[in-house]
Amino acid sequence: MRGLSFAVILVLAAFHAPVQAAEPDSPEQQAPSCHTGSYRMADGSALDIGPGAAGGLRWRRTDGRTGALARQADGVWISTLGWTDRRDGHRMMVTDCDRGEIRFDDVPGKRQSLVQVSTRFEVSGATLSGRLTLPPGEARVPVVVLIHGAERSSAVDTYSLQRELASQGIGVFAYDKRGTGHSDGRYTQNYLILATDAIHAMREARRLAGKRAGRIGYQGGSQGGWVAPLAASIEPVDFVIVSFGLAVSPIEEDREAIAFDMARASFGPEVQRKASEVADATAAIIGSNFTEGFDRLDALKEKYGKEPWFPFVRGNFTSYLLSTPEAAARRDFPALLEGVPALYDPMPVLSNLDVPQLWILGGQDRDAPPFETLRRLDGLKRAGRPITTAVFPEADHGMYEFETDAHGERVSTRQPEGYLHMMVDFIKQGDGDGASD
C-alpha cells in the first residue's frame, strides 16, 4: 500500500477522476481472482500475488521483498526487482489457476482460502464500498481497518495488506473512501469527514466479522496518519497504527520537507534560511487560498533562482507552486486542495488520546520527514501517552527502501525487513516487536 503525500495530490487530482461502479446492496462472498491471493509455499514461506502495472502482477514476501511480474510468451512470469526494470532472477508459473496452484522459483505453492465478504455501507452523503478479509476457520481474530492516504485509487482493489495481514491471522477491512474506487460521494480531504467515515467503516467491519471479531483498530498511512487518531478520539478502538504519518500540520510538513531537501544536499545554515523564505512565501499563498502572495514568490525566484541550492527545493506543494504559472495555480489549485486543513494541528488530539498507538516512520522520508514528529511523540510518551515509535532508517515515504538512478531519482526496491511483522505483533498483542518505547 503506497500512501501518497500531500504534495502528490496536486498531480493525481488533475489526472485521475473517481471511478464509480455498482456493487450489490448486500454483502456477498467474493472469490479471489485467478492469480491474486496469499499463497502458502511448500517450503513453509508465504507469498502474496496481487495486481501490478497494467497487464502485470506484483509479488511480495513477508520480509519486505517484492518484484513486478510480466508474463512471457511461453506463459512464464518473469520478475524485476522492486519498481526497477532490472530482472532479479525470480520466475513464476501458474500450474493450475482454478485450483490456485503456482510454482515460484520452482517451489510449489497453494492459494490460501481466505474469507472475503464485500459490502456497501452508508455514511453521511455517500455510500462506501468495502471488503472484509478473514483468515480461514471460525476462530476469533483481531481486526484492522485500513485508512486511505491521499490517493484516489481503490483501496479494495489494490491494498495488498488485506491479504498479507489476513494470511498472518488478522481480519482486515479495506474500503474505498468517498469519491474513489467503487464508492460514491464527493472526494474530500477534510479530516473530520474522513474520520467519521472511518468510524462507520470500523462499525461495518465489526458487524461483518460478528463473533469472529476480537480487538479492533486502525492502520493509516500518510494522510491516514492524521485521520486515524482523530477517528479513535471520537469513538475509541483498541489500537492505532500510523505508517509514515505526521504529528505536524500539512504546512509544517512542507517546511520540514524543504529543510530536509537542503540537509540532504549538504547546504548549510545560510541556505536553510533562504529556503525557509521560499517556504514562508508558498505557505502564504496556500493560506490565502491562492488569491495573493504570488508577487512575493516571484521576487524570491528572481532573487535566488540562479543560486546552486535553488533546484534542490522540492518540499511538497512548494515544488508545484514554483513550477506552475500563476494563472494556472489561481485557477486549478483551490479545487485540487479543497478541504485540506493546511493548518491542522494534530497535537490536541494526540495529547489526549489514550488508545495504544504504534508510529512507524521512514528515516529518509522526503515527503513527510519524521524529525519533528518524533520529537513531539517523545514528549507525549514522557507525558504518559501510550505511544510506541519505530524508525526504519533507510525508508522513504510509503515505507519503501530505494536506490538512486543515474538522474539522481529514487527508485523503490522493497519494504524494510520487519515492517509487516511489527504491525502484526502490535495488532495481535499491543506491542511492536523491535520498536522503541
N, C-alpha and C positions, 0 to 999 in steps of 0.2 A: 504494500500500500504506500504510494508516494504522495503524501500530503503536500500541497503546494503552498508557497509563501504568499504573503500579502502582495508582493510585487507581481508575481506571475498572473494574478487575477487580471491585470490590465491587458495582457495578451490573450488569455483564454476567453475572457468575456467578449472580446472583439470578434473571435473567430468560431466560437462553439455555442450555438444556441441550444437550449434544453431540448432533449428528445423525449417525447411522451408516447407511451404505448399502453394500451388497455391490458388489464390483468383481471382474473376472476375476482368477484367481490368477496368470496370466502376463501379461507386457506385451502391449499391443495398440496398433496405430496408431489415433490418435484424431483424426478430422477436426474442424476448428473448427466451431462453431455458425454459423448463417446470418449473423448480424451481427457476432459477436465476432471480432476479428482485428486484425492490423497491416496497414495499407494504405499502398501507395506511390502518391502522388498525381501527377497529370500535370505539376505544376509542380516535381517533384523532392522535395517535402517528404514527411514521414512523419506518419501519423495513426493513433492507436490507438483502437479502439472496443471497449468492454468492458461488462460488466454494471453497471447503475446501481441506483437505487432501484427498488422493486417496479414492474415493468412498463416500466421505462425503461432507458436506456443512458447511458454516460459516454464522452466523447471526451477525448483527451489529445494534446498536441503535445510534441515533444522539448524545447522551451524552457520547459516547465512550465505552459503554459496549459491549461485544462480547463473543461469545462462539462457539465451534465446535459442529456440529450436526452429529450424527451417526444413521443410520436407523436400527431399531429393526425388529425382525421377524414379529411382528404384524403391521408393517407399520408406527409406531410412531417414530419420530426422537427425540432422547434424547441428551441434551446439556451438555457439560463440560465447565467449566469456562476458558475463555481466551484460552491460549495454554497449560493449565494444563490437567491432566487426571482426575480431580475431578468434579463429577457431581454437577451442580448448581441449579437443580430443574426445569429448563425450558424444555418445550416439544413443538414439532410442529407436526401438522397433515396437509397433503396436501389433502384438501377436494375435489377439482376439478382442476386438473392440467391444462387442456385445457383452463379453464376459469380464471386461475390464482387466485384461492381461497385457502386460508390456514386458520388454526387456530393455534395461538401461545399463549400458556398458556390459552387456552380456549377463547381467544379473536379473532374473525374472522378478516380476512384481505383480501384485493383485490390488485392484482398487478397493478401498475400504467402503463398507456400506454405511456411509454417513446418512443420517436422517435429515432431510431438508423439507421445510414447510414454508411455502410462500404465502404472503398475506398483503392486504391493503388495510390501512387504518387511518382514522380521521384525526386531523389536528385543526387548529383554528385557520380556516380559509383554504385548506388544502387536504388532499388525500395522498398519503405517502405509501410507497411500495417498499416492502421489507421481506427479509427471509431469515428464518431461524435454522441454524445448522447444529445438530446434536450428534454426539458420539453414538455408536450403536448400543443397543441394550436398553435397560429400563432404570439404570442407576441414577441417583440424584447427582447433579453436576453443577459446578459454578457456571454462571452465565455472564458474558461480557457483551455490552452494546458498543459497536464501533461508530464513533462520531467523525463525520467528514472533516477534511481540511477545506480549503477554499476552492477545490477543483469542482468542475461542473460535470464530470463523468459519473457513471453509475457505480456506486459502491457495491450494489448487489451483483452486478456483472463482473466487477474487476478486483474486488478486495480478496487477495489470497489468504489473509488471516482467517477468513471464515473457515477454510479447510485446515489450515495449518494449526490453529488452536483447537479445532474440533478433534483433530487426529491425536491431540495430546490430552483428551478427556475433558474438554471445556465446551459448553454451549456458546454459540456465537450468534448475535443478531446484527445483521447489516441492513441498512435502509438507505434509500436514495433521498437525500434532503430535498426540500421543496424546490421545484423548478429544475431538477436534474433527473437524468435517467428515466425511470418509469413513474416517477412521482409528478403530480401536477402542482399547481400553485405558482406563485411568482418567486423567482430566485431572490434570495436576500442574504446579506452578510450581517444582519442585525443579531448580535449575540444573544439578546434576551429571547427573541423569537426562536432562534436555533436551539437555545437551551430548553425552552418549553417543548419544542418538537422532540428533543432528545428524551425528555421525561415521558412523553407519550410513547416513544419507541421502547423505553425501558418497561413501561407497563404492558405493552403488547408482547414483548419478549417473555415477560413473566407469565402472561396469560397462556401463550402458546406452549411454553415449557411445562406448565402445570406442575404435577407432583415431582417432576424431574428437576425443577429449579432449586438450586441451593443459593449460595451467596451471589449477589448480582452487582455489577458496577459498569463503569465506562472506560473505554480506551479512546483517547482523542489525539490525533496527530496534527501538528502545525496549528492552523486556526482552531481546530478542535480542542487545543490546549487552553484556549480562553473559554470555550463553550462548556466543556465537561465539568470543571469545578463550579461554574455558575449553576448548571443543572443540579449538581449534587448539593449545592447550598439551598436550593429551593425545595427539593424533595430528596432526603438523604438516601444514599445507597451504601453498599458495603466497602467499595473501593473506587479509586480513580487512578488511571494511568495516563500520564501526559507524555507523549513522544514528540521530541523536537518542537516543543511549545515554549511559551514565554510567560514570565511574570512581570512584563513591562507592556506599555501601550504600543500600538502599531507605529505611532510617530517615533517613540523611543527605539523601537526595533530598527527603523530606518537609520536613525542616528548611529546606533551601535554597529549596524552593518557597515556604514561608511567608515567609522573608526577602525573596524576590523580590516576593511579594504586597505587602509593606509598602513596598518601594522603589518599585514601580510606582505606588502610591497616594501617594507623596511623604511618607510618615511618617518621622520622624527616629529617632535612636538610642534614645531612651527608649521609644518604641513598639516598636522592634525587640526591646528587652529583654523587654518584656511579652509580645510574640508568641512569643518563644523559650520562655517559661514554658509556654505552651499546647503548643508542640511537644514540650517535655520530658514533659508530662503524657500526651499521646497516645502518645508513644514508650514510656512505662512501661506503659501498658495493652497495647500490642502485645507488649511483652516478657514480660508475664505471661500471654500467650495469652488475653487478655480476661477474666481472673479477678479482677483487682484494679486499683485506681488510678482508678476512676470518681468516687469522692468528691473526689479532688484536682481532676479536670477540672471537676466540678460547681461546686466552690468558685471556680475561675478564671472560669467562665461567669457566676457571680453577681457576682464582683468586677469583671470587665471587660466584661460583656455589653452594657452601655449606652454604652460609650465609642465614639467615632466610627470608630476603626480596626477594631473587632472584626468587623463584617460583611465586611471585606475579607480575612479569614483564609480561605484556600482550601486551600493545601497539596495533598497527595494524599489519603491516608486520613484526615487530620485533619478535613477538612470533613465527612466521613461520620460520624465519631465525634461531632462537635459537633451534628449534626442527627438522630442516631439515638438513640431511647430506650435506656437502659442494658440493659433486659431483652432487647431485640431484638439489641443488639450482642453481649451474652454468648451468646445462643442461636445467632446466624447467622454472625457474623464468623469464628470459628475455622475453620469448614468452608470459608468463602469464601476464606480466606487460607492454607489448608492447603498446606504445602510451601514457602511463600515464605520464603527465608532473609533475614529482615528486617535482620540484622546482617552480611550477606555483604560481605566486603571484597575487591574485585576487584584490589587493588594487588599482592598477592603473585604473582598470575598475570601481570598486565601487566608487572611489574618483571622477569620472567624470560622474556618472550615475544619470540622473535627473528623471528617472522613479520611481514612488512611489513603495516602497518595504516594505513587511512585512516579518520579520525574526522570525520564531518560533523555539525555541531551548529547549532541554531537560536538566534539571539541573543535571541529573545522567547519562548523555550520556558518556559511556566508550569509544566508538569508535571515537566520534567527540566531545570532551569536549568543552563547549561553552565559556570558560572564556576569552581567548584572543580574540576570535571573538567578544564577547560583548564589550570588551574594545575598539576594533577598530571601531565597529559600533557606539559606543557612541561618539567617536571622529569625525566620519563622520557626525553624527547628529548635533554636535555642529558647524561643518563647513557648515551646511545648506543643507546637502543631505536629501531627503525626505524618511527617513527610520523610520519604527516603529519596535520595538522589543518586544518579549514576551518570557518568560521562564516558562515552566511547571516544577516545582522543583523536582518532583518525577519521571520524564520520562527518559527512556533510549533511545538509538538510535531507529529510526523508530517512535518515539513519542509513546512509549509503557510503561505504568506502569508495575510493576513486583512484584513478591515475590521471595524469595530466598529458594531454596530447601535444603535438608539435606546435599548435597555435596557442598553447597556454590554457586551453579549456579543460575543465574537469569532465571525465567520463566515468560513470558509476560502474563498479565491478562486482560488488557484493554488499551484503549487510554484515555488521560485525558479529563475530562468533560470540554467543552468549546472549544476544539481544532477545531472541524469541524465548529462550528458556527463562530469562529473567522475568518476562511478562507472565509466563506460565506459572512460575513459582509464586509470584505476587497474587495472581488471580486465585490460585488454589489455597495458598497458605497465609497471604498477607505480608509476605516478606520478599524482597528482591534479592535472590542469591547473588552475592558478589557486589551488591550495591552498597554505597556508603550510607551511614546513618546521620 
